[in-house]
Amino acid sequence: MGYSMMRRVARLVRLSYAHERGIYGQGIVVAVVDSGIAIHGDFLNNPNKRISAAGYAGRLIAAADMVNGRADFYDDNGHGTHVAGIIGGGGHIYTGMAPLCGLVSVKVLDHMGNGRLGDVLAGMQWILDNGKRYNIRIVNISVGTPARNVYEEESKLVKKVDELWNEGYVVLAASGNNGPYESSIGAPGISRKIITVGAADDDNAVISDRGMIKNYSGRGPTHSCIKKPDIVAPGSGIYSCNNITGGRRYIVKSGTSMATPVVSGAIALLLSKYPDMTNQEVKIRLKETAVNLGMPHSRQGWGMVNIERLLGDFVNEKYRKRT
């Protein structure tokens, strides 16, 4: 069942276009700001023999822990490991978007999946202080808080992700699961600069901490009248790596937290092919190659990410002039 669900995601975003051409996210490092990343075989070895083993070792590059101060790879909740698997898992059963990318764990959520503002801000500051050292290009933030009119907490989050963006990082944040109400995008996804990701398939009923929900993906515009989300990807019933504390290597989760790493992984593929692209050029390329699903912009943004169009022959004119 899980394998078929991942085949659905791969088919919807045309992932095979990249993998058939040997583009697996080589040379690109993604920081996962979440509950941590557990040691999992899909991050450590090359069980998928279809993928070249070159550069596969050492894909777990660095770990920072703002919650408990540990220096190792662990995940006492499971959310971050699931997100990391979507981005870069490389197993027989499950292959993520960019299975040769590097992963940096920035733990800001505790064992219950809750986070304090200070820890989240500290995690982002750690990236600002250490990101160049570890060659981080992409920052995945499947973490957020409801935005109720850009109060102090939301403002601090937005300022910090904007700082990351200004330093050249491609920053992505989930739109949140408080839809379908207008202006239900969460912070820091309300930032004008960063890439905010919603779920394309939230019409499917899924289990959440609120019970069975559907049409959950945060809707725009923001309270500041910024058009959001920017783009959508599949987020319902996503099969990915588990932290293994319960004995299962893989588990199903749903939400915009799962849609966001689909797009982060897509961008890792894009930067693997065009490594000198800037974050602004990446954002423009996403906009110009997204597939219109015929939904209102407040639900789908520019449309759904499409790997074939993203990596294909089309190149934005500004980027063509630079190359």
Beta strands, then each sheet from edge to edge (+ up, - down):
strand 1: 29-34
strand 2: 60-65
strand 3: 102-107
strand 4: 136-141
strand 5: 145-146
strand 6: 170-174
strand 7: 186-187
strand 8: 195-199
strand 9: 206-208
strand 10: 211-213
strand 11: 231-233
strand 12: 238-241
strand 13: 250-253
sheet 1: 2+ 3+ 1+ 4+ 6+ 8+ 11+
sheet 2: 5+ 7-
sheet 3: 9+ 10-
sheet 4: 12+ 13-
end
